[in-house]
Amino acid sequence: MKELVEVIAKSLVDYPEQVTVDEIVDGNHVLLKLRVASADMGKVIGKQGRIAKAMRTVVKAAASCENKKVTVDIIE
C-alpha cells in the first residue's frame, strides 16, 4: 500500500523527488504519512479535497483485500 500511495502522489506533483511515504503498522491498522513539497500540497489535496479522498478510497479498497484498515495523512 505504501508503494501505491507513492506512485499516485508522484504522478500528481511537480517535484516527485520530494515525495516520501512513511508506513506505521499497528496490528491490523496501517498509518501512511504522505509528505510532499509545500508547493505541491494543492495538487495532492485537490479542490475541496477530492483528489485526497479518491486516493484514500483506492488505498482502502486495496487494504480491504488484506483485511487491514488504512489511514492516509498528507503532511508538509
Secondary structure, DSSP 8 states (H G I E B T S, - for coil): -HHHHHHHHHHH-S-GGG-EEEEEEETTEEEEEEE--GGGHHHHH-GGGHHHHHHHHHHHHHHHTTT-EEEEEEE-
